[in-house]
Amino acid sequence: MQRAKQLVIIFAAAFVLATGFIANVSAQSMKIGFIKDDEIKKTYKAWLRAQEQWEIERKAWDTEAQTKSDELTTMLEEYEKQRLILSDDKKREREAALRAKKDALDAYTQQIYGPNGTAEMKQNELLSPLLANINKAIEQVAIDDGYDIIFTSMSGLGYIKPTFDVTAKVLEYLDKLDQ
């Protein structure tokens, strides 16, 4: 995985250097920086507090899921012990109760850990403002210290000087092709 990240960064750097030439800027005059995402996550105090909060929430969800699972296991064990002496009506009643308990556990697990579940929403709630702050900090450091490009170890590109944006030229060219 680390090797893949390094390759992404190398390819991104090559792309940026190539676009630098297109934008009439020589690669030698570019100022490039690099950010270690892991280091930020280990030392950014707000990130550490968010991780602590996340762990508290996760443990509570896991405890609740384990409690529900234990209750289901206990019910199943009791049913298995008594199954031979139960009437057909009682068996159906217990089996229905077991299905309901299992369905409740499955629903809880899906609600918490499924797509767009409580866990995902909580993680977004905790991390979105921090990621926005990190991006603002990267951009401000780039502007203050005159960096043209700043790479990050996780996403590849953290900042690129707006003057390197050739989107408008590409769109203009595409419009000409459509005519």
N, C-alpha and C positions, 0 to 999 in steps of 0.2 A: 504494500500500500504506500509506504514512504517513497519507494522508487517511482511509483506512478505519479505521485505529487511532484517529484523532482523533474520528471519528464514533462509534465504539464507546464511547469515554470520555465523550463528550457525552451519549449516550443512557443510559449507566450512571449518570452524574451526575444526569440528570433523573429516572431511576427511583429513585435513592437519595433524592433530595430529596422525591419523592412519598411514598416509604415513611416518610420522616422525619416527614411530616405525619400519616400514619396512626398512627405510633407516638407521637403527641402531643408531638413535638419540633419546634420551629419551625426552619426552614432557617437563620435568622439566628444561632441559637445553636450550630450545628454547626461543628466544626473539621475542615476537610478538607485533606489533604495530597496530594502528587503525587511519584512516583518516576520518574526517567529510567532505565529498564532498561539502555539502551545505556551510560550513564555508569557504572553498577555493573559491567557486563561489561568496561569498559575499565580500571577502577581496582581492582577487587576482586582482590587478589593470588592468592588460591586459585583464582579463575576463570581468571586468566591462566596459572597453572601447569597447570591442567586442559586448557586450550587447547593449550599446548605439548605436553603428553603425548599429546593426541588427534592432533596433527599428526605426531608421531613414529610413532604407530601407523598412521595413514592412509598416510603415505609408504611404510612397510614393506609394507602390503597392496598399494598401487599398484605398487610395484616388483615384487613377486611376480607380480601379474597381468600386468604388462608383460613380464616374463621368460617367462611361460607363453605369452603372445600372440606374442612374438618367435619362440619355439621352433615354434609352430604355423605361423607365416608361413614360416620357414626350411624346415620339412618340406614345406609346400605348394609352395614354389618349386622345391625339389629334385624333387618328384614331377612337376611340370609340365615340367621340363627332361628328365626321363627317361621320361615316360609313353609316348612313341611307340616306345621300344625295349624296354619291359617286356613280359613275357609276361602273359597274362590272370590267371594265379595271382598273380604279383607285383603287378599293378595292384590286385587285390582286397585283397591283404595290406597294401599301402601305404594304400589308401583306408580300410581298417579302422583302421589306425594313426592316420590323420588324424582320423577320426571320434572315436576314443578320446581323442586329444589335445584336440580341440575340446570334447568332453563334459567333460573334466577342467577345462578353462578355465571353461566355463559353470558347473560345479558349484562351483568355487572362488569365482567372482564371486557366485553365489547365496549361498554360505555366509557370505561376508564382508558383502556389501552388500544382500542380500535382506531381506525382512521377518523380524524377530527374528534377524537375522544377527549376526555377531561385532561389526560396527561399531556397530550399534544398541545392543547390550548393553554395549559398552565406553563409549559415550556416556552411557547411563543410569548406569553404574557411576561415571563421573567427575562427572556433573552432579547426580544426585539428592541427594547430601549437601549440595552447595553450594546448591541451590534450597531445601532444607529450612532451611539456615542463613539464607538471605536472607529467607525467610518468617518465621522466628523473630525476626530483626532488625527487620523491618517491624512485626510485632506488638508487640515490646518498645518501639520508638520510639512507636508509637501509644498504648500504655498509659502510658508514662512522660510523654509530652508532651500527653496528653489529646485525641488525635485521635479523631474519631468514624469517619472514613472516610479511607483512603489508597488512591489510584488508582496504577496502574502503566501505563507507556506500552505495554507488550506485552499483558498479559492483561486489563487494564481495572481489575480490583479486586484490591488487595493485602491490604486489611484493612477490616473493617467491625465496628463495636462490636456485641458480642453482644446488647445490648438492642434493637437494630433487627431482630432475628430474629423474624418473625411466623409461622414455619413451624408451630408448635404451634396457633396460632389458625386457620390455613388447614386443617390436618388436622382440627381440632375441627369446623369448618364443614362439611368434606367428610363427616365421620361423620354429621352431622345430615342432610345431603342423601341419604345412603344409607338412612336409616331410613324 
